[in-house]
Amino acid sequence: MLRDCAKTIINANDKRAEFRKENKVKGAYRVKNEATSFILSIPRDITQLSDEQWKKLSDHVLNQLWQHVNKKIEINNKKNLISNLKRPHKKQPILNNISMSDFAKHCHVVLHDESANPDNKNHLHIIVSNIINNDVIKPITQLGATYNIKQSFNYAMKKLVNEDHMNYTPKNSVFDGSDKNFTDKKTVFEQPKNYRFSSTVKFIFTRLQKNFNHWLRAVFNKETLKIKEYAEKTATDINELKSNKIDEVTIILETAKTIEKGNTLPDALKITNKVTNNIHPRKRRRRKKSKNNSPKNN
């Protein structure tokens, strides 16, 4: 056993139930799906890992999963901030990032050594609690977490024993190699520091989204200097886009207008009054109902 935290995972659901009951939080007290399970196995016909290497692999996989979960929490928080500003009566939860120590306490890791049985594969069983600090962490249960673990597992195998999954052909496979939809084999790589966007428009629009999210957060936290700074940056990005991304920019401006009105922001802190582009959203044509389909009077 590489990490014994089974009791913490079981107790997390009980603590959450007590917390919600004491604070009279609406909704179910307990969660049916308490934890998510991952199994990482390696074939017998490749280099096997030592116990110490299995430990390093598990630490790497959990560290990558922890980073992935926190990134997803930040993305969801941005969406929920917009939703909370537009609908204050229906507030969505804003979660704090999880510390590595808290995350590690909610991970149970068991190494199954199948050396005695040549037909079975050595494998690592990882169980991660879906409840941490009384919050249900949805990113742990989603497909992105599985993909992240697979990629980090492949990367660790390459680094530890130089086994590349791209060069391995299984003896028995349930997949058809000629199937174009089979996309499990993807090259392991580290994202380059200088990421190049496919176009200038995409680069500006991505920057616009980040600046707009910073502006929303500043409005939510009532940070006047930051509101002014990001209002100017957001408006500059919109002006640079000119006639590109009209539909997406229109949504951003409509959201900004609603928030400016709801929070009674002065002109210096607004985005909409700094935009010089004449953005006209595309109008959808409505089909005219034919007279033949109208109900006849009896």
N, C-alpha and C positions, 0 to 999 in steps of 0.2 A: 504494500500500500504506500503510494507516494505522497498522498495528502488525505488526511482523515478529517473530514468536515461534515460527515453525514448528520450528526446531531444538530449542527448549525442550520442545515437546510431544512430539517424537520421543524425545528423551533421557529424558523423565520415565518412560517404560516401562522403559527399560534400567536407570535408577537404582533403580527399585522392585524389579526382578528381582535386582539385585546386593545390595540391602539385605535382602531376604527370604532370599536364599541365605546370606549371611554370618551372619544371626541365626537361621537354621534355622527360619523361620516356615512353618507348615503351609499347604498349599494351592498353587495355581498361582503360579509366579513372574511370568509375564507376563499382561497383560490383552489380550484380542482386540479389544475396543472401546476404542481409545485416546483418542478424542476425539468430541465432539458438534458437529454442524454446524448453523448457522442462516443462512437467507437472508432478508434484508429488502429488499423491492423496493417502488417507488412507480410508479403508472401515469403514462403520458406526458401525459395530459390534465389534470394538476394542476400546481401550482407545483413546479418542480424545485429541489433543494437545491444550494447551492454546495459546493465542497470543504471549506471551513471549517465549514459547517453539518453536513455528513456527519460530520466529525470530532466535533463537539459531540454529535450524535445517538448515535454509537457509544460515546462516553464515558459518556453518560447511561444507555444500555442496559446496558453492562457494569457500571456502578456499581449499578444496580437488581438485576441478576442476582447480583452479589456479595453484596448484602444478603439477597436471597432464599435463597441457598445457605447462608449462615451461620445464618439463622433455622431452616432445615430441619435443619442439623447439631445445633443446640441441642435441637430437638424429639426427634430421634433419640437424642441422648445421654441425655435424661430417660427414654425408654423402655428404653434399654440399661442404665441405672443400676438400674432396678427389676429387670430380668432378671438382672443380675449379682449383686444381693443375694439373689435367690431361688435362683439356680443358679450358685454360685461356681465350679463345675467346668466350666461352659460360658460363659465370659466373652465378651460382645460388645464390639466396639471402641468406645472413647470418643475421638472426634476433637476436635482443637483447632480453634478458629475460624481461618479463613484471612484473613491480612492482605490489604489491597487491593493492595499491591505484589506479593505472591506470586501473587495471582489474575491481575493484569494481565500478569505474565510468562508466563502459560500461556494467553493469548488471542491468536489470530492474526486480524487484520482486513484484508480486501482490499476496496477500492471498485472496482466494475466500471462504467466510464463507457461507456454504449451510445449516446452522442449521434449517432454516425455511422450507426447503424441505427435508423430510426424505429419498427420493429416490435418491438424489444427494449426492456426496461425497465431503467433504472439501478437497480442493487442493491448491497447490502452483504453480503459473505460473512464470517460470524464463525465461527471454529473455536475451541472451548474444550476444553482437555485434561480428560479424566475422571480423571487422576492428578495430584494436587498434594501435594507433601511426602511422597511414598511412600505416600499413602493414596488409595484409590478413592473419589471423591466422587459418591455415587449421586444426590443431588438434581439434578446437572447433566444427567443422562440421563432424568429423569422429566418427565412432562407439565407439572408445575407450572412448570418452567423455561421451557418453550415459551410457556405462557400469560403468564408474567411478562414475557418479552421482547416479546410482541405488545402488551401493555398499555403498557409503557414506550415502545415504538416509536410507538404511536398518540399518546401524551401528548407526546412530543418533536416530532412533526409538527405538532401543534396549537400548541405554544409557538413553534416556529421559523418556520413559514410559514402558521400559522392555517388548516391543512387538517384538517378534522374528518372522520374516517372514518364518522361517523354520518350525514353529509349526502352521502356519495359513493355513486353508483350505477354499478357497473361496466358497460362495454359488453357484455362477454360474461361470463356467470357460470355456474358449474356447479351453483349452488345454486338451489333453488326458493324464491322470496320468501315464498310462502304456507306453507312448511314450518315447523311450530311447533317442530320439533326443531333447527332451525338457529339457534344462539344465539351466532354469532361476533360479531355487532354488539352490543357492550356499552359503555355510556357510560364515558368516561374520567373518573375523579374521584380526588381525594386523600381518604384516610380522615380524617374529622374528628377533632380532638384529643379532644373529649368524646364518646366512643362510648357511645350509649345501648343498653342491653340490652332485649330485648323483654319481659323479666319480671324480677322480683326474684329468683325462684328460679334463673334462668339466671345472673344476676350472682353470686349467692352460690356456686353450684356451680363457676363458672369460677374464682372466688377460692379456693375449696377446693382445686381441682386444682393451682393455682400454689403454695399454701402446703404442700400435701402433697409436691410435687416438691422444694421447698426443704428440707423435712424429710428427704427421702430423700438429697438431696445432702449435707446436713449430717452424717447418719449415716455416709455413705460416707467423708466427709473427717474424721470424728471431731471435729466442732466442737460441743462440749458446749453452749455458750450458745445457739447457733443451733438446735440440736436441741430444747432446751427452749422457745425462743420459738415455733418453727413447730409444735411439738406442741400448744401451747395454742391457736394460731390455727386449726389444722386442726380440733381438737375443737370449738372455738367455732362454726366454719362448719357442721360436721355437726349440732350441736345446733340451729342456726338453721334448717336445712333441714326439721327435724321429720320428717314422714312423706313428704316429697318425695324423688324420686330414690333410692328404696330399694335397687334392684338395684345402681346405680353406687356408692353409699355402702358397701354390703356388700362389694363387691370391694375398695374402698380399705381398709376395716377389716380384712379378711382378710389383705391384703398387709402392713398395718402390724403385725398380730399376728405374722405369720411373721418379719418383720424384727426386731421387738422380742425375740422368742425367740432368733433366730439370733445377735443381737448382745448378748444379756443386758443390756438397758437397764434402769436403775433406774426406779422409778415416776414420778419427776419428769420423765423424758424420754419417757415413753410417751404415745401418743394414746388407746389403747383404754380406759384407766382414767379418762379425763376426759370420755368421752361419756356423757351422761345419757339420751339417747333410747333407747327400747326398739325397736331395729330388728329386725324379723323378715322375712327375705327370703321372697319368694314361693316356695312349694314346687310343684314340677312334679308333676302326677299321672301316674303310670305306667299305661299301659293293661294291663288284665289279659288274659293269653293265654287264648283260648277253649279249652275242653277238646277241641273237635272237631279243633283243629289239632295236637294232641299225637300223636306217632308211635305207631302201634299195634304191639303185640307180635305177631309172627307165631308 
